[in-house]
Amino acid sequence: MESLGTAAALINVTQLTGKIIAILYDYQRSSRHAHQEIFAVKRALQELRDILEILEGLSAPSTGSHELECFKYIGGPLRICHLELNSLEAKLSSNSKLLGRLGSSLTWPFKEKEVQKSLDILAGQRSNLHLALTADQALVVDISDMFNRYVKCSDALPVR
């Protein structure tokens, strides 16, 4: 995956996360049940979005940064997040469209175990993305340190 492809994928997943958060606000206002579950999902998505936005900035082609290893795999964390978010969005959207037609309150479409499964998947992928970010930062620091040592060594050499 090229860095431009990575940046586009990050933007896509970030936008999808924002769309679901907006839908969850509707559920929070209109639903009479599952407020804790709605809040938990919304918080997990906001945390995921925060990491995605940091990664977006680092993967933008204009920054000249290298591509994170975890984005090179087809089944990597971005892909898994995208699949899980699409699943959440489909179930939430279909129910919220009914609200417009019926004019009634929204019914939370998930059972507690379904919510926990989604939260576990998203938390795992958020951890993978965070770990990739940490490893990337460590690599940048290591390369910078090696460059500084090279400059010091080359400055110490006599000029002919």
Residue pairs with C-beta under 8 A, 6 or more apart in sequence:
1 9
1 67
1 71
1 72
2 67
3 59
3 61
3 65
3 66
3 67
4 61
6 59
6 67
6 68
6 71
6 78
7 56
7 59
7 60
7 61
9 71
9 78
9 82
10 52
10 55
10 56
10 59
10 78
11 56
12 82
13 52
13 78
13 81
13 82
13 85
14 49
14 52
14 53
14 56
16 82
16 85
16 86
16 89
17 45
17 48
17 49
17 52
17 85
18 49
19 89
20 45
20 85
20 88
20 89
20 92
21 42
21 45
21 46
21 49
23 89
23 92
23 93
23 96
24 38
24 41
24 42
24 45
24 92
25 42
26 96
26 99
26 106
27 34
27 38
27 92
27 96
27 106
27 108
28 35
28 38
28 39
28 42
30 99
30 105
30 106
31 38
31 105
31 106
31 107
31 108
32 105
33 107
33 108
34 108
34 110
37 108
37 110
37 112
37 115
38 108
40 115
40 119
41 88
41 115
41 118
41 119
44 119
44 122
44 123
44 126
45 122
47 126
48 81
48 122
48 125
48 126
48 129
51 126
51 129
51 130
51 133
52 129
54 133
55 68
55 129
55 132
55 133
57 63
58 65
58 68
58 133
58 136
59 65
59 67
59 68
59 71
66 136
68 132
68 133
68 135
68 136
69 132
69 135
70 76
70 77
70 78
70 128
70 129
70 132
71 78
71 132
73 79
76 128
77 125
77 128
77 129
77 132
78 129
80 121
80 125
81 122
81 125
81 129
84 118
84 121
84 122
84 125
87 118
88 118
91 109
91 110
92 109
94 109
95 106
95 107
95 109
96 106
99 105
99 106
110 118
